[in-house]
């Protein structure tokens, strides 16, 4: 087989593949009554927002987790409690604290990850 004929065959195969793909995208027109408005396309309804539960207040001691967090600061323990609660129910997160308080964010992330594994 000649090298030039292989290139032509490849070009033909590529052109055929592109034509087949593009023909699959074509649509057939639907019949409508002249002067009648066309039906609007039905877009899927937007997803409802995920329910959220209020986060723990800054001064509240969270419920005791199943592991010992007594050496950790209060914001970490609160974040852990909120993250763990989020893993098993509606999301519970203080977005302001999550973005500004590293202890709360780390606790929330750890609580969410560890409670999902159970």
C-alpha positions in Angstrom: 0.0 0.0 0.0 1.3 3.4 -0.9 1.8 6.0 1.9 -0.2 8.6 0.0 -3.2 6.4 -0.4 -3.3 5.8 3.4 -3.5 9.6 3.9 -6.4 9.8 1.5 -8.2 7.0 3.2 -7.7 8.6 6.6 -8.9 12.0 5.4 -12.0 10.3 3.9 -12.7 8.4 7.1 -12.3 11.6 9.2 -14.6 13.5 6.8 -17.2 10.7 6.9 -17.0 10.7 10.8 -17.6 14.5 10.9 -20.5 14.2 8.5 -22.1 11.5 10.5 -21.7 13.4 13.8 -23.1 16.6 12.2 -26.0 14.7 10.7 -26.9 13.4 14.1 -27.3 17.0 15.3 -29.9 17.9 12.6 -33.5 18.2 13.7 -36.6 17.7 11.7 -39.2 20.5 11.7 -42.5 19.8 13.5 -45.8 20.6 11.9 -47.5 23.7 13.2 -50.7 25.3 12.2 -50.0 28.5 10.2 -50.4 31.5 12.5 -50.4 29.4 15.6 -47.7 30.3 18.2 -45.1 27.6 18.7 -44.9 25.9 22.1 -42.1 27.1 24.3 -39.4 24.6 25.0 -39.8 22.9 28.3 -36.7 23.7 30.4 -36.2 21.6 33.4 -37.3 23.3 36.6 -34.4 24.8 38.7 -33.3 22.6 41.6 -34.6 23.8 44.9 -32.0 25.2 47.3 -30.5 22.6 49.7 -32.1 23.1 53.1 -29.8 24.5 55.7 -29.9 24.5 59.4 -28.7 27.4 61.5 -25.1 27.0 62.7 -24.2 27.0 66.3 -23.9 30.4 68.0 -20.3 31.6 68.6 -20.6 31.2 72.4 -22.4 27.8 72.4 -20.6 24.7 73.4 -21.4 22.0 70.8 -22.7 18.6 71.7 -20.1 16.1 72.7 -18.8 14.2 69.6 -18.0 10.5 69.6 -14.3 11.3 69.8 -12.3 13.4 72.3 -11.9 17.0 71.1 -11.2 18.5 74.5 -7.8 19.9 73.5 -9.1 21.8 70.5 -10.3 25.4 70.6 -14.0 26.2 70.8 -14.3 27.4 67.1 -12.8 24.1 65.9 -15.2 22.1 68.0 -18.2 24.2 66.8 -17.0 23.8 63.2 -16.7 20.0 63.7 -20.2 19.8 65.1 -21.6 21.8 62.2 -19.7 19.8 59.6 -20.7 16.5 61.2 -24.3 17.6 61.3 -24.1 18.6 57.6 -22.8 15.2 56.7 -25.9 13.4 58.0 -28.6 16.1 57.4 -29.2 19.5 56.0 -26.1 21.6 55.6 -25.2 23.6 58.7 -22.5 26.1 58.2 -21.7 29.7 59.2 -20.4 31.0 55.9 -18.9 34.1 57.4 -16.9 32.1 60.0 -16.0 29.4 57.4 -14.3 32.1 55.2 -12.6 34.0 58.0 -12.0 31.6 60.9 -9.4 28.9 60.1 -10.2 26.9 63.2 -13.9 26.8 62.4 -13.2 25.9 58.7 -10.8 23.1 59.6 -13.2 21.7 62.2 -16.1 21.9 59.7 -14.1 20.1 57.0 -12.9 17.4 59.4 -16.3 16.9 60.9 -17.9 16.6 57.5 -15.3 14.2 56.2 -15.2 12.0 59.3 -18.9 11.7 59.7 -19.5 10.9 56.1 -17.3 7.8 56.5 -19.5 6.3 59.1 
